Amino acid sequence: MPSERTVTVPPARAAADPGTPPPTRPDRRLLIALAAAWLVPAAAYPLHLAWLLPPLVLLATASLLRGGRTLLDRLLLGALLLVGATTVAGLLFTVWPWGLHPVAVSGAALTTLTLIAAVTDRRPTLPRPDWTDLLPIVATAAAVGYLALPWLRAGTLAGRLSLLALGEDNFRHVALVDAIGRLGGYVFLDPTGSRDEIVSLLVRYPQGWHLTTALLDAHLRSATGTSSGVSSLTHYGWWCFATFGLLVLTLFWAAQRLPGPLHPLHRGVLTIVVGALVLGSQMPRLLIAGYPSEVLGLALAVALAVLVVRPLAGNREQTVLLAALLIGIGFTYYLFLPPAGLLVLGWLIAHRRELSQIRRTLLTVGLVTALLAPLPLLFGVLGDSQTEALDAKAGPEVAEAWRTLLGLTPIVLIALVIQARRADRAWRRHLAAVLVAVGFALAIALANILAGVQPAYYFMKGTHPATGLLIVGTAALVRLLPVPSGGEHPAPRRRDPRARRRPGRAHRRDPLRAHRLARQPARGRQTQLDPAVGRVQRRQAVESGSGLRHRVPPTPRRAGHHHRRAGPHRLPRLPRIDLPVRPAGQHRADRAGHLPAGVRGT
């Protein structure tokens, strides 16, 4: 009889522990990507192709993001994220020995992106281009091209110098960009070494735009240092137009992101309205007067407000983007930092339950932001007492600021209040953001009045964020316009047979039939949002383009009307039987007629 194995017999080979995975070698793809991160910039620089490196870094950054539905969303969010990251990295560029060298900067950027992709296990992916991306790009090109016509016509140096002389700060910004390019970093970190390069008044001026411009100009020329005097003025003018183009593109993008899915007619009308307000308001004066730092700070502030109003689906990505935008605002134009900080604080309070799941990320990012964002503000206030500039005087621009503020605010607020009654919370959030921006401008005016002066220069500056958000808020007014039948939300490709029947396009001509179909009971499960899924899933539905659908009101139950049970095991419907109703006395008489004769008398 063969012997049977028992559990007491030890196995011939020791079993491997399933909890510890076997050691693996480093991924070859990671090593190849790290090597390419330095070989590509090293090969592009001597060939004078370093101007290709910033677009490459932008595409790599956008491909690692997951927020946004369209290609324009990814590229614009990636560009704004890189602006904020560049202002922070400028602290490193100032102290390391390579300065703003294109090979060192691009190699470090590509290496960082490669490591982030390896740690987060994200593969580079980009959405397909959509026709909705074409309208903001074409409108931005048309607006900037129209404003650049005088610059193009003045092809000589004397003509362009006369145009730059129209602005009060153009030559100061040119000098600051030149000084940062020569020193290879921020000027305020080395005030003693920069005395021979620039006047002391500009040492502690916010320099985020100037460092970004000097860095991009070094990549454009494939050289370090700065260019000659004539070419530096020409490059400065084109970088000002590029910055203003970023602001205009951000306004178009924000206006189309705020309402969610839009009808094509609404989208076209909104593009025309935003373009007209951009060209007809005080926005072009920012370009003519020479305020590139404010233009970049305003673009970052508008993007931050829209991300607070309609956030991304991922909380980590949303937190990192808001932190980068806050730091970018602090390093470019810190006057807009208080209202931006209030908006971010409101978002943190409103989403505190969801953010409790990423406490480590939130704590780390929040600590870095709290340390870096107010750094230029502290240097300017404590070092140069720049708060005294709040009493600076201005010219006719103040009257234009008042007209814009008083003309747009009532109309946009009424439209936002009407749209706030919808199920989409983005309208209520944008209403709160507009009130914060307008309140900030009025607070500066009140501070000027209490100081004994009329609201002037910085009150005009304070109205610019409110103007930008009011221009974006015109989307609420456009949504009130009628559109042809078909609705603003596109019909789904596949119709759920279990979904509740609604009166379609063919039934709208017959109101009686539509009313009868609407009152039929639901057959199966109703397709509506489950409140138990949480806010994250609802925000994913909003960002995916479907929006928050209105819930189907339940059909009121009537007497004798029974709904069928949901699911495949529902019971068959019983036929309705109408029984005659008799008075109570008649029932007693009938019962008495069936009794025996001897019992009736009793």
Residue, then its C-alpha position, 0 to 999 in steps of 0.5 A: m500500500p503506497s504511503e500517503r503524504t502528510v503535512t508533517v513532511p517538510p517540502a523539498r524546496a523552500a517556498a518563496d515569500p509572495g509578499t516580497p517581489p523579486p529584485t528587478r534591474p533598473d528599467r532600460r527605458l528610464l536609463i535611455a530617457l535620462a541619457a536623452a534628457w542631456l544628449v538632446p540639449a547638448a546636441a541642439y545647442p552647438l547647432h543653434l537649435a536651442w529654440l526647439l528645447p522650450p517647446l519640447v519641455l512644454l510638450a513633455t509637461a503637457s503629456l504628463l498632465r491628466g487634467g483638461r479634456t482638450l489639447l489646448d487645455r493640456l498645453l495651456l495648463g502646462a505652459l502656466l505650470l512651467v511659468g510658475a516652476t521657472t520663477v521658483a527654479g530661478l532661485l537655483f539658477t542664481v546660485w549654481p555655476w551655469g546660470l541660464h545656460p540652455v543646456a543646463v536648464s533644459g537638461a535639468a528640466l527634462t531630467t525632472l520630468t523623466l523622474i516624475a514620470a517614473v515615480t508617478d508611473r505616467r506615460p506621455t499621452l496627449p488628447r487629440p486636437d478638437w475643433t473647439d481649440l481652434l476658436p481661441i487660437v485664431a481669435t488670439a492671433a487676430a487680436v494680437g496681430y491687430l495690436a502688433l500692426p504699428w510695431l510691424r510698420a515701424g521697421t526701423l530702430a527709430g520707429r520702434l524706439s518711439l513706440l517704446a517711448l510711449g510706455e512709462d516703464n519699457f526701458r526699465h524692463v529692458a534694463l532689468v532683463d539685460a541685468i538678469g541675463r548678465l548675472g544669470g539669475y535674480v538681481f534681488l539675491d545679489p544686490t551688491g553685485s548688481r549695483d553696476e548693472i541696474v539702478s537700486l530702485l529696481v533691485r527688489y522689483p518682482q522679477g519673475w517675468h524678466l527671468t523667464t524672458a531672459l531664459l527664453d531669449a537665451h534659448l532663442r539665440s542659442a547663447t548665454g548673456t544678453s544680445s546687443g542693444v538694437s536686437s535686445l530692444t526688438h526681442y523685448g518688444w516681441w516678448c511683450f507681444a507674446t506675453f499679452g498673447l498668453l493673457v488673451l488666450t487665457l481669457f478666451w480659454a477661461a470663458q469657454r471653460l467656465p460654462g462647460p459644454l457649449h452649443p457651437l453658436h454659443r461658442g462663436v458668440l462668446t468668442i466675439v464678445v470676449g474679443a470685443l471686450v479685450l480690445g475695447s477695454q483697458m487691456p491694450r493699455l497694458l501692452i502700450a504702457g509697458y506693463p509686461s509683469e502685470v500682464l503675466g501676473l494677470a494671466l496667472a490670476v485669471a487661470l487660478a480663478v478659473l481652476v478654483v471655479r471649475p477645478l480639475a478631477g485630480n486633487r493632487e494635480q489641482t493642488v500643484l497647479l494652484a501652488a505654481l500659479l500662486i508662486g508665479i503671481g508672487f514672483t511676477y506681480y504680487l499686488f494680485l497675491p491677496p485676492a488669489g490667496l483668498l480664492v485658494l483658501g476658499w477652495l481649500i475650505a470647500h474641498r477639505r473632506e476630499l483633501s484629507q485623503i492627500r494630507r502629505t501632498l497638501l502639507t508639503v505643497g502648502l508649506v513650500t507655497a507659504l514660504l516662496a509665494p510671499l518672498p518677493l513681497l517681503f523683500g519689497v515691503l521690508g526692504d524698500s517700503q513699497t507700500e508708500a507707492l499705493d498713493a501714486k497718482a495716475g492720469p485718465e486711466v483711472a476714469e477708464a477703470w471706473r467706467t469699466l468696473l461700473g459698466l460691466t459689473p451690474i450686467v455680469l452679476i445679474a447674469l451670474v445670479i440667474q445662472a447660479r440657480r442651475a445645478d452646476r456650482a461653477w456659476r456660484r463659485h465664479l460669482a464669489a470670485v467676481l465679488v472678491a476681485v471687485g471687493f479688492a479693487l474697492a478696498i484699495a480705493l477705500a485705503n486711498i480715501l482714508a489716506g487723504v488722496q483720490p483713488a489713482y494708480y494702484f486702484m487702476k491696477g487693482t481693477h484689472p483682475a476684476t475686469g478679467l473675471l468680468i470678461v470671463g463672466t460674460a459666458a453667463l450672459v451668452r448662455l441666456l441666448p436662445v439656440p436652435s433645438g437640439g440642446e446645449h449638450p450633445a446627444p449620447r451615441r448609445r442610448d440606454p434602453r433602461a433609461r427613462r423615455r423623454p420627449g425627443r425632437a420628434h415629439r416636441r411637435d405633439p405636446l399631448r404625446a410628449h406629456r403622455l410619454a413624460r408621465q409614463p413610469a420608469r422602466g428599469r433603473q433611472t440614469q441619474l447621479d448617485p449622491a453616494v459617489g462623492r464630489v470627485q466623481r461629479r467633478q470628473a463628470v463636469e470636466s469630461g464635458s458632460g456637465l451636471r445633468h439635471r435630475v429627472p423628477p419622479t412621476p407622482r403616484r396616483a391611486g391604483h397606479h403601481h410602478r414596476r420593480a426595477g431589475p430583471h425579476r420584476l413581477p408582472r403587472l396585474p389587471r385593474i378591476d373596478l368593483p362597484v361601491r355600495p352604501a354601508g346600509q345596503h351591504r348590511a341588507d344584503r347580508a341580512g337577506h342571506l340569513p335564515a328566517g329564524v335568525r333575521g328577527t334576532 
